[in-house]
């Protein structure tokens, strides 16, 4: 996929309208998600858009994005933010009704879900063929889940941003998979290892997928045998999306922040080991966006690092846009959300 049309543009600052830096950071990442831009540039989405509240947000996003790419300048996202507030009020969501700081991952999920809802429609989904092996059996399970959940509300947004993970219950005694449930996901939320002072992104992923042991009083109840069983609860991935969003959970339930440095690759993040679906070797990713959080949860500030179509990195700090020459400046304890783009296999 070529992104040449986006070269030398899109270096637009955004006015902070009062604690809206977390929105500005999200906007800069979305603005440089070129796959979404190409879909909107095509304008065929206008024939698919529904007559609902969420559709207004997608239209306002397209207007703001077009303005941001018209020339390198400073833009006010006021209309877009007001639309967000109106829709969150209609949905009875307290999160985004005012100008207070909000949790960036939840905000991003809200935006993507609105985009999806504005375009969701019924499509014809059929599952063909017979299962020749365990992978095929899992494929049928995953496809049936997709058909059940999305045959009546499919969108290109879902196709771009969502993957499928499989929650597995495994017997500790025999190693047998007792249960497997496929579910869609938008963002991978990674806890930090408590026993590692310099974890890598892969360390965090390993901690997440290995899940937890359920034993003793917390043992898993087996519906078939009507008995409790000691099991391991694990996560595997049937598929990962074209745009992979990862949230590093830096805040605990007491709103204390963990500022440990998590190292992560800028290119060639290989996630093939986590895939149980087809074409495992195709899940290689390059980083294109980082949302940073500095300060505490009460008085924090958000900025974004973004890699543009010229393969140069820029720091977007509200109205200020600055090129980053030293790439070592990208990997810091402030990194909060990471955005990876799936590489196109030659």
C-alpha positions as CSV (number, residue, x, y, z in Angstrom):
1,X,0.0,0.0,0.0
2,X,1.5,3.3,-1.1
3,X,1.2,6.4,1.1
4,X,3.1,8.8,-1.2
5,X,0.1,11.2,-1.4
6,X,0.6,11.9,2.3
7,X,4.2,13.0,2.1
8,X,5.3,16.5,3.2
9,X,1.8,17.3,4.6
10,X,-0.2,16.7,7.8
11,X,2.3,18.5,10.1
12,X,-0.6,20.5,11.7
13,X,-0.7,21.7,15.3
14,X,-3.9,21.6,17.3
15,X,-5.2,24.3,19.8
16,X,-5.7,23.1,23.4
17,X,-9.2,24.1,24.3
18,X,-8.8,23.3,28.0
19,X,-7.5,19.9,29.1
20,X,-8.0,18.6,25.6
21,X,-4.4,17.5,25.0
22,X,-5.5,13.8,25.3
23,X,-7.9,14.4,22.4
24,X,-5.3,16.2,20.4
25,X,-2.9,13.3,20.8
26,X,-5.5,10.9,19.6
27,X,-6.4,13.1,16.6
28,X,-2.7,13.2,15.5
29,X,-2.5,9.4,15.6
30,X,-5.8,9.0,13.7
31,X,-4.8,11.7,11.2
32,X,-1.7,9.6,10.3
33,X,-3.6,6.3,10.1
34,X,-3.4,6.4,6.3
35,X,-5.5,3.3,5.7
36,X,-8.4,5.2,7.3
37,X,-7.6,8.3,5.3
38,X,-7.6,6.4,2.1
39,X,-11.0,4.9,2.9
40,X,-12.4,8.4,3.7
41,X,-10.7,10.0,0.7
42,X,-12.6,7.6,-1.6
43,X,-15.8,9.3,-0.4
44,X,-17.8,6.1,-1.2
45,X,-18.4,5.9,2.6
46,X,-20.9,8.8,2.2
47,X,-23.2,6.3,0.4
48,X,-22.9,3.9,3.3
49,X,-23.3,6.3,6.2
50,X,-26.3,5.9,8.4
51,X,-28.7,8.5,9.8
52,X,-27.6,8.4,13.4
53,X,-25.8,10.5,16.0
54,X,-22.5,8.6,15.5
55,X,-22.5,9.5,11.8
56,X,-22.2,13.2,12.6
57,X,-18.9,12.4,14.4
58,X,-17.5,10.6,11.3
59,X,-18.5,13.5,9.1
60,X,-16.9,16.0,11.5
61,X,-13.8,13.9,11.7
62,X,-13.5,13.9,7.9
63,X,-13.9,17.7,7.8
64,X,-11.2,18.2,10.5
65,X,-8.9,15.7,8.9
66,X,-9.3,17.4,5.5
67,X,-8.5,20.7,7.1
68,X,-5.4,19.3,8.9
69,X,-4.1,18.0,5.6
70,X,-4.8,21.1,3.5
71,X,-1.7,22.9,4.7
72,X,0.8,22.7,7.6
73,X,-0.7,25.2,10.1
74,X,-2.5,25.3,13.5
75,X,-6.2,24.2,13.6
76,X,-8.8,24.3,16.4
77,X,-10.7,21.0,16.8
78,X,-13.5,22.7,18.6
79,X,-16.4,21.5,16.4
80,X,-15.1,17.9,16.5
81,X,-14.9,18.1,20.3
82,X,-18.3,19.6,20.7
83,X,-19.7,16.8,18.6
84,X,-18.0,14.2,20.9
85,X,-19.6,15.9,23.9
86,X,-23.1,15.9,22.4
87,X,-22.9,12.2,21.4
88,X,-21.5,11.2,24.8
89,X,-24.4,13.0,26.5
90,X,-26.9,11.2,24.2
91,X,-25.3,7.9,25.2
92,X,-25.4,8.9,28.9
93,X,-21.6,8.7,29.1
94,X,-20.2,11.0,31.7
95,X,-16.6,10.5,30.4
96,X,-16.5,13.0,27.6
97,X,-19.1,15.5,28.4
98,X,-16.8,18.1,29.9
99,X,-13.3,19.3,29.4
100,X,-11.7,17.2,32.2
101,X,-8.8,14.7,31.5
102,X,-10.0,11.3,30.5
103,X,-8.4,7.9,30.0
104,X,-7.0,8.0,26.5
105,X,-7.7,4.3,25.7
106,X,-11.4,4.6,26.6
107,X,-11.7,7.7,24.6
108,X,-10.1,6.1,21.5
109,X,-12.4,3.1,21.8
110,X,-15.4,5.5,22.0
111,X,-14.2,7.3,18.7
112,X,-13.6,4.0,16.8
113,X,-16.9,2.5,18.0
114,X,-18.8,5.7,16.8
115,X,-17.1,5.4,13.4
116,X,-18.0,1.7,13.2
117,X,-21.6,2.3,14.2
118,X,-22.0,5.1,11.7
119,X,-21.2,2.7,8.8
120,X,-22.4,-0.7,10.2
121,X,-24.8,-2.5,7.9
122,X,-26.0,-6.0,7.1
123,X,-23.7,-8.1,4.8
124,X,-23.9,-11.6,3.5
125,X,-21.5,-13.9,5.3
126,X,-21.1,-17.6,4.4
127,X,-18.8,-20.2,5.9
128,X,-17.7,-22.9,3.4
129,X,-15.7,-26.1,3.6
130,X,-15.0,-28.9,6.1
131,X,-12.6,-28.8,9.0
132,X,-9.5,-30.9,8.2
133,X,-7.5,-30.1,11.4
134,X,-7.7,-28.3,14.7
135,X,-6.8,-24.9,13.0
136,X,-9.8,-25.4,10.7
137,X,-12.0,-26.2,13.7
138,X,-10.9,-23.0,15.4
139,X,-11.5,-21.1,12.2
140,X,-15.1,-22.2,12.0
141,X,-15.6,-21.2,15.7
142,X,-14.1,-17.7,14.9
143,X,-16.0,-17.2,11.7
144,X,-19.3,-18.3,13.4
145,X,-18.6,-15.7,16.1
146,X,-18.0,-13.0,13.5
147,X,-21.1,-14.0,11.6
148,X,-23.2,-13.9,14.8
149,X,-21.9,-10.6,15.9
150,X,-21.3,-8.7,12.7
151,X,-23.4,-10.1,9.8
152,X,-26.0,-7.4,10.6
153,X,-23.5,-4.7,11.6
154,X,-20.3,-5.0,9.6
155,X,-18.1,-2.0,8.7
156,X,-14.7,-1.3,7.1
157,X,-13.7,0.2,10.5
158,X,-14.1,-3.2,12.1
159,X,-12.0,-4.7,9.4
160,X,-9.2,-2.2,9.9
161,X,-9.0,-1.9,13.7
162,X,-10.4,-5.1,15.2
163,X,-8.8,-8.6,15.7
164,X,-10.0,-11.8,17.3
165,X,-8.5,-13.3,20.4
166,X,-9.3,-16.7,21.8
167,X,-9.7,-17.2,25.6
168,X,-8.7,-20.7,26.5
169,X,-9.2,-22.8,29.7
170,X,-6.5,-25.5,29.9
171,X,-6.4,-28.3,32.4
172,X,-3.2,-28.1,34.6
173,X,-3.3,-31.9,35.1
174,X,-3.6,-33.0,31.5
175,X,-2.8,-29.9,29.4
176,X,-6.1,-30.5,27.5
177,X,-8.0,-27.4,26.3
178,X,-11.3,-27.6,28.1
179,X,-12.9,-24.4,26.6
180,X,-12.1,-21.9,23.9
181,X,-14.1,-18.7,23.3
182,X,-13.3,-16.4,20.4
183,X,-14.0,-12.7,21.0
184,X,-13.3,-9.5,19.0
185,X,-10.9,-6.9,20.5
186,X,-9.8,-3.4,19.6
187,X,-6.9,-2.7,21.9
188,X,-4.5,-5.0,23.7
189,X,-4.3,-3.8,27.4
190,X,-1.0,-4.8,28.9
191,X,-0.2,-4.9,32.6
192,X,3.4,-4.3,33.7
193,X,5.4,-7.3,35.2
194,X,5.8,-6.6,39.0
195,X,9.1,-8.5,39.1
196,X,10.8,-6.9,36.1
197,X,12.4,-3.4,36.3
198,X,13.2,-3.2,32.6
199,X,10.5,-5.1,30.8
200,X,10.2,-5.2,27.0
201,X,6.9,-5.1,25.2
202,X,7.2,-8.8,24.5
203,X,7.6,-9.4,28.3
204,X,4.3,-7.6,28.9
205,X,2.6,-9.6,26.1
206,X,3.9,-12.9,27.6
207,X,2.5,-11.9,31.0
208,X,-0.8,-11.1,29.4
209,X,-1.3,-14.2,27.2
210,X,-0.2,-16.6,29.9
211,X,-3.1,-15.3,32.0
212,X,-3.7,-16.8,35.4
213,X,-3.9,-20.0,37.3
214,X,-7.4,-20.8,38.7
215,X,-7.0,-23.3,41.6
216,X,-8.2,-24.1,45.1
217,X,-11.1,-21.9,46.0
218,X,-10.8,-20.1,42.7
219,X,-10.8,-23.3,40.6
220,X,-12.8,-23.3,37.4
221,X,-16.2,-25.0,37.4
222,X,-16.5,-27.6,34.6
223,X,-20.1,-27.6,33.3
224,X,-19.6,-31.1,31.7
225,X,-18.2,-32.9,34.8
226,X,-20.1,-30.7,37.3
227,X,-16.8,-30.4,39.3
228,X,-14.2,-27.8,40.0
229,X,-10.9,-28.1,38.2
230,X,-7.5,-26.5,38.5
231,X,-6.9,-24.7,35.2
232,X,-4.8,-22.1,33.4
233,X,-6.7,-19.3,31.7
234,X,-4.8,-18.2,28.6
235,X,-5.2,-15.8,25.7
236,X,-4.2,-16.7,22.1
237,X,-4.8,-14.7,18.9
238,X,-6.7,-16.0,15.9
239,X,-5.9,-12.7,14.1
240,X,-4.5,-9.3,14.7
241,X,-5.8,-6.1,12.9
242,X,-4.0,-4.0,10.3
243,X,-3.8,-1.2,12.8
244,X,-2.8,-2.6,16.2
245,X,-3.3,-0.5,19.3
246,X,-1.5,-1.4,22.5
247,X,-2.2,0.2,25.9
248,X,0.5,0.0,28.6
249,X,-1.5,0.0,31.8
250,X,0.6,2.5,33.8
251,X,-2.1,3.4,36.4
252,X,-3.3,1.1,39.2
253,X,-6.7,1.1,40.9
254,X,-5.4,3.8,43.3
255,X,-4.5,6.0,40.3
256,X,-0.8,5.7,41.1
257,X,1.4,5.7,38.0
258,X,4.1,3.2,37.2
259,X,6.9,5.0,35.3
260,X,9.0,2.0,34.5
261,X,10.7,2.1,31.0
262,X,9.1,-0.5,28.6
263,X,11.3,-1.1,25.6
264,X,9.6,-1.6,22.3
265,X,10.8,-2.0,18.7
266,X,10.2,0.8,16.1
267,X,10.2,-1.7,13.3
268,X,9.6,-5.4,12.7
269,X,7.6,-6.3,15.8
270,X,7.2,-10.1,15.2
271,X,3.9,-11.4,16.8
272,X,3.8,-14.7,14.9
273,X,4.3,-16.7,18.1
274,X,1.0,-15.4,19.5
275,X,-1.1,-16.4,16.4
276,X,-3.1,-19.6,16.3
277,X,-4.8,-18.7,13.0
278,X,-3.6,-18.9,9.4
279,X,-0.6,-17.1,7.9
280,X,1.2,-16.6,11.2
281,X,4.3,-15.3,9.5
282,X,2.4,-12.3,8.1
283,X,2.0,-10.7,11.6
284,X,5.0,-8.3,11.5
285,X,4.4,-4.7,12.5
286,X,6.1,-1.3,12.3
287,X,5.4,1.4,14.8
288,X,3.9,4.6,13.5
289,X,2.4,6.3,16.6
290,X,3.1,6.8,20.4
291,X,0.8,8.6,22.8
292,X,2.9,9.8,25.8
293,X,1.7,10.8,29.2
294,X,3.7,12.9,31.6
295,X,2.9,13.9,35.1
296,X,0.2,12.3,37.4
297,X,-3.3,11.2,36.6
298,X,-4.7,14.5,38.0
299,X,-2.2,16.9,36.4
300,X,-0.9,15.0,33.4
301,X,-0.2,16.1,29.9
302,X,-0.5,14.1,26.7
303,X,1.6,14.4,23.5
304,X,2.1,12.2,20.4
305,X,5.1,10.9,18.5
306,X,4.1,10.2,14.9
307,X,6.0,8.7,11.9
308,X,4.8,10.4,8.7
309,X,4.7,9.2,5.1
310,X,8.3,10.6,4.6
311,X,9.5,8.1,7.3
312,X,10.3,10.9,9.6
313,X,9.2,11.1,13.3
314,X,7.6,14.2,14.7
315,X,6.6,15.3,18.2
316,X,3.0,16.8,18.3
317,X,2.5,18.8,21.5
318,X,-0.8,20.7,21.0
319,X,0.1,23.6,18.7
320,X,3.8,22.7,18.6
321,X,5.2,20.3,15.9
322,X,8.9,19.4,15.9
323,X,10.9,16.8,13.9
324,X,12.8,14.2,16.0
325,X,16.3,13.5,14.8
326,X,17.4,11.2,17.5
327,X,15.2,8.1,17.5
328,X,16.3,7.1,21.0
329,X,14.0,9.9,22.2
330,X,11.0,7.9,21.2
331,X,11.3,5.1,23.7
332,X,10.7,6.6,27.1
333,X,8.8,5.9,30.4
334,X,6.1,8.3,29.2
335,X,5.0,5.9,26.4
336,X,1.3,5.0,27.2
337,X,-0.3,3.8,24.0
338,X,1.5,2.3,21.0
339,X,0.2,2.1,17.4
340,X,1.6,-0.4,15.0
341,X,0.8,-0.9,11.3
342,X,0.9,-4.4,9.8
343,X,3.7,-4.7,7.2
344,X,2.7,-5.6,3.7
345,X,4.3,-8.9,2.8
346,X,6.2,-8.9,-0.5
